[in-house]
């Protein structure tokens, strides 16, 4: 059983320093690299209502853990100016998977990507997608660690269609079984 | 014998030198980096004063003995003012694990009245060792994520 959190739930979370116990910023958006299957960084807002964007970003290597209630960093030095962040943090934001069609290797459409699902407690490991199914409902699919992404569609292994879960709890229970069926760790 | 922050608040402070009652304990200020009680606060509002833990000669069940009246001091900076106001109190503070999960609200702290060493952080029904506290500030007390 894994604890999971959607991208939309991560937006707005406070960024809290482990050693200071202070809320130093809040999450504006995720910078996601679909090929790598992980969040490479997070963009930030100032804390509080109507306080606007912060220039600094959180590169993944400065993130201690993305949780359901807060994003934890060691200290305020984790907030990094864009020019000091790794290149992929600046370039990955273009490759947006939201709205992409999810196709199995056999050519069956499972729906369209609505959001990413992140492993809670990780620094941004994406383990699944929230999808809008063909029937218009919401489903959750697990992801292998690598997959083909074109910009308009992404191709997932055939067994994915047996793991379309109705909620995050179902997906949390399914991720490990899915990955072991694919022969992944 | 262990003491609890919540039970100790309200206890009288007495000068060991003059045997005079000085006032009532209102807040206990913890230094989580040293895992120890740092100071005590007596009184409220503009009359609040602090006394450092090393000036406390006995933390007893009926009274807290301090060396003498001169050990009491008014807040000297922003941090001490915040402490005197109870703004640095751990009790009532949100507790987060270092994995970013909320564990609830700190409800009490168990400590050793002889040494001032913090022993246990109480979060409702749950207790975690005080050594698992990683940091504390205006937003949260951060503790090492408890093992599953």
Interface residues (C-beta under 8 A of the other chain):
Chain A: X3 X13 X14 X16 X17 X18 X19 X20 X21 X22 X23 X64 X65 X66 X67 X68 X69 X70 X71 X72 X120 X121
Chain B: X96 X97 X98 X99 X100 X101 X102 X134 X135 X136 X137 X138 X139 X140 X141 X142 X145
